[in-house]
C-alpha cells in the first residue's frame, strides 16, 4: 500500500481531520511521504455528546495516534448561517438542497485554506477521493476522478477555485476504499464504527422532517392539494417540505403508483404522475463554477446526483454562470436544488445547482 510520492519533502501540510478513517489515512500517508503534518478539526456545534462533537473528539484521538500537532476551530455560527439556514430555506422553496457541497465550499475548504496560511503551511489536504493535476500547456490546475470510481468524490468538489486547487492535496487519489480500510485497521482503528459519508452530518438519523420541524414554522407544513398534470385533485399533502422529486411515499393509496413530478411552492401544491413522467431531458443550471471554461456548446457527461452514473448531454453555456443541459436520454427525477457536475472523461469541467427543468420554467 505504501506508494511514496515525495513531491515536496519537508513541506508543511494542514490536514482536515473529520473523525473518519479517510482523513486519518490521508494524514498517515502524508507523514510517510515526508511532510510535516498538522491536524485540524472544525467544531460545528457545541452540544455535548452530539454526533459532530464525537467526531471532533475522534479527530483528536487520531492526531495523538499519529503524534502530530492538532488544532480545532469553532465555526458553529458560520455553519448555522451558511449551511443549516441554507438547507431550511431551500426546503421552504420546494427545492431539495445538497448541504454537503455548500459546507465543503463555504465552511471546510475556506477554513482549511485560511488556517493553513495562518500556520505557515505550504498546503492543506483532505481525505476526499479525488485527484488534481497541473496542465502545463494551459497553466491551469485540473480536478479529476479518483482511482476508486465507486468512492470518487469529485462530484462534491466542483466549486474549487484555481487558488484552492493549487494549495490542496488529495492523498487518497490513487487508493481504493478497501486499501484505506485495511490501513486504518493496521493503525488500530475499529472500522465497523465508521459513519457513512452519505449521511448529512447534522441529521445522522436521516429524519429530515423531524429536523425541519425544529427549524421552520407551522405555516411551512401547511397542508395542500396533490394534483395530476390535468389538475385533477388526488389528495392532500402534509407540507411541501416533506416531498422531493421522484418521491412515491406520502402520496396516498391509488389504483396505480404515483410519483412527485413537480413541487409548486407558489400554490402550495404537489403534482404527481406515473413513473414515466419523472423522466426529463432538459434542465437549467445556475451558480456554475467552470474549472475549465467552455467556449461553445459541448457534449459532456453529466451527473445530477452523487450515486448516479454520468449520462451524455449537450452542455450549452449561458450568461451569468448558467447553462442549458440537454441529455441524450431522459433522466429520472431531475431535482431543483441538487448539484449537476460536468465531466470530460475523468476530468471535472465544472458544475452548479439545478435551477429547473424545461417543464418547470
N, C-alpha and C positions, 0 to 999 in steps of 0.2 A: 504493500500500500504506500510505502514512503516514496513519493515522487519528489525529488529535491529540485526545486526550481529557484535557484539563488539569483534572482534578478537584481536585488538591491540589498546585499548583505550589510548588516549593521544599521539598516534604516529602522526608524521607529514607526510603529503602526498601532492605531487605536482600533480595537475590535469591539463591535457592538455585541454584548452578551445578553441574549434573550432569556436564558434559563433553559433553553432547549439544546439538544445534542449537536445540532448543525453548527451553531455558533461556537460551541465548545471545541468541536473538532477543527473548525476553521482556525481558531486561535492556536490550537496544538500544532497544526500544520505550519503555520507561520513561524512559530518558535523553532520547529525543526528545520525551517528554511533559513534560519539565521537572523530573523527580525527581532528587534526589541519590542515585545508585545505588551500593550496596556489594555485592560478590560474596562468596559463602560456599560452600565445598566441604566435604563431610563425608568424612573418611578412615575407611573401614570395614574395611580390612585394612592390613598393613604388609609384604606380600610384594612385593619389588622386581619391577617389570615385570608384575605381575598386571593383569588387566583393570580392576579397581577402582582401582588406583594410576594406571594410564594415564589413566583418566577424570578423576582429580583434577588430573593434570598438564595435561590439555586444558582443564579449567576455568580454571586459572591462566593459560594461554595466551590464552583468550578474554577474561579480565579485563584483561590487558595490551593486547589489541587494542582493547578499549572504553575503555581508560585510566581504569579505576575501581579503588578500593581493593579488596583481596582478602584474605580470611581463610580459614583451614582449621581445622577442629576434629577431633580424634581420638575416634572413638566405636567403635573396634574391639571392645572388650569388651562394650559395650551391644548392639552388632549381633549379636555371638556369643550373648549371653544371651537377647535378646528376639526375634530373628528366626531365626537358624540353629538354635538349640536347639528353638524352637517348630516349625520346619519338620520336624526329625527326630522330635520327639515325636508330631506328627500322623501321620506315616507309620507309626510304630510302632503307633499306634492303629487302623490300617487306614483312615485318612482322607487326603484329598488337599488340602493347605493352599494358601492364597494368600498367600505371604510378602510380596508387594509391598504389599498392603493393610496388613499388620502393620508393615512397615518405614515406610511413609508415616505411619501413626498414631503409632507408638511411638518412632521414630528421627527421621525427616526433619522432619516438621511440629513435633514437640516441640522439636527443636534450633533450627529457624529462629525459632520463637516466642520462645524463651529468649534466643538471641543477638541478635535484634532489640531486645529490651528492654535487654540489656546495653550495646548500642551506641547506645542512644537513638534508634533508628529508629522512624518513625511506622507503618510497615507492613513486612510481609515478602511476598515473591512467589515463585511457581514457574512453570515452563514447562508446567504442565498445561493441557490443553484442557478448560476448564470455565468456568462463569460464576456470579458471585454477584450477588444483588440484595437491596435492603433493602425489606421490606414495611412501609410507613409505618403502615398500619392496625393490624397486629398487633405492630409494633415488633420484628420478627424478621428475621434475615438468612436468605436462601434460597440454596440451591445448585441450579444449573440446568445443562442440557446446553450445550455449546459450539455455535457456528455449524456447525462441521465435524462432522457427526453420525458420520461414519466414524471419525474420530480422537478423538471425545469421550471424556474420561477421568473423568467424574463418577462412574462406577461404582467407581473406586478411592478416592473421597473422601467416602463416605457417613458416615464416622466424625467429620467435623469438628464441633467444638462451636461455639456461638454466639460465644464469645470468639475462637476461631481465625478464624472467618469474618469477624468484624469487622475484624481486622487483616490479613487475607490478600488479595492481589491476584492475579488471573489475567489477565495482559496479552494472552494468546492467545485469549481467549474469542470474539473476532469475526474470527478469522483461519483460513484453511484451511491444511492441511499444505503444499499447493502454494505458497501465498504465503510461508510460513515458509522453505521450502527455497530459494525464489527470493531472499529477503532474505539468507539465510545465504551463498548463492553470491556475492551482491553484496558481502558482507563478506569475501570471500576464503576461505571455508571449503569444503573438499572434501567434499561431502555424500555421495559414494559410500562414504566410510569410516564413515558413520553407523551406529551399533549399533542393532539393533531393540529398541524398548522393550518388546516382548512377551517377551523373554528374561529369565530370572531372573539378576540381575547376578552372583550368586556361583556360578552354574553356566552360564557362557556357552556351553559346548559342548552343553548340554541333556541330558547323560548323568546323569540323576538317580540311577540305581542306583550308578554308579561313585562319585558324591559320597557317597551314603549309606553305602557300604561303608567309607569312611574315617571315618565318624562313629558307626556302630552296631556292635553285637556280632554274633558268629556266630549267636546264638540268634534275632536279628531276621530272619535269612534262612533260618530253618528250613523245610525243605520240608513241604508238607501236601497235603491232598486237594483236588481240583477235583470238585465235585458239581453236579448239577442240582437243581431245586426239589423233585424227588421223592426226593432223597437218593441217587440212583444215582452211583457213582464213575465219573468220566470221565477221570481222570488225576491227575497231581501237579503242584503249583506249586513255584516255587523261592524262596519267601519272599513274604509279603504286601506288603512294601514295593515290589515290582515291579509292582503292579497298581493300577488305578483303575477306577471305574465306567464302563461303556461300552467298555472295552478289549477288543480282539479278539486282539491279538498275545500270544503266550506261553501260549496255552491248549492247544495241541497240534492235531494233524490229526484232523478228524472228517468225517463224510459231509456235514454242513451246518455253516455258520459259527455259532460260539457267541460270546457277549459276556459280560463280567463284569456281573452284575446285583446282586451283594452281596458284601461282604467281612466274614467272620465272624472278628473278631480273637480272640475268646474260645476258639474251637475251631480256630483256625488253618486256616480253610477258605475257598476261593473258590467262590462259587455262580455258575453260568453259565446262560444261556438263549438263546433265539432273539432276533433283533433286536427283535421286537415287545415283548419282556419288559423292555427297558431303559426303556420309556416308563411314567411315573407322573404322577399329577396332584396328590398331596397331600404336602406336606413341612412340617417344623417348623424355625423359625429362632431362634437364640439370640443373646445379646450384641448386641441391636439398639440402634443409635443413631437416635433419632427426631429428624430435623431439623425436621419438622412433625408434631406429635402427632396420632394418630388417636384419636378418641373412641369410634368404633364400627367394626364390620367395613365395609370399603370396597373397591370394585372399583378396582384399580390395575394398571399394567403392571409386570411383574417380570422382571428379568434374573438368570439363575443362572450365567452366565459372561460374560466380557467381550465376546467376539465374537458372542454370540447376540443376536438381536433380542428386545426385550421382548415378553412374552406376557401377555394379560389373565388376571387371577386375583383371587380374593377374599382380602384380607388381614385376618385376624381377630386383633387384638391380644390377648395373654395377659399374665399377671403375670410379673414378673421379667425384663422386657425380652425376651420371647419372642413369637412369633406363629405362627399356623397359616395356611398358604398353600394355597389350592385353585385350581389352574389350570382355565380353561375347557376347554382341550385338553391332553391329556397331553404331557409334555415328555421328551425323551431324556436319559438319563444324569444324573439329579439326584444330585449328588455331595456327601456329607458332608465338611465342612471347607472347601468353597468358599463364595463370597460370593453372597448374594441381595440385590439392591437394588430398592427400590420407587419407581416413578415415577408422577406425575400429569402426563401430557404431558411437558414438558421439565423439570419440577421434581422434584428428589430428595426424597422423603418420608422415607426412612430406609433402613437396610439392616443386615444382620447375617450371621452364619455359619450355614450349613446344618447342622442338628443330625442329622436323619434324615428319611427318607420314612415314610409311614404303614406300609408293609410292614416297615420296619426296627424299628419301635417295640417 
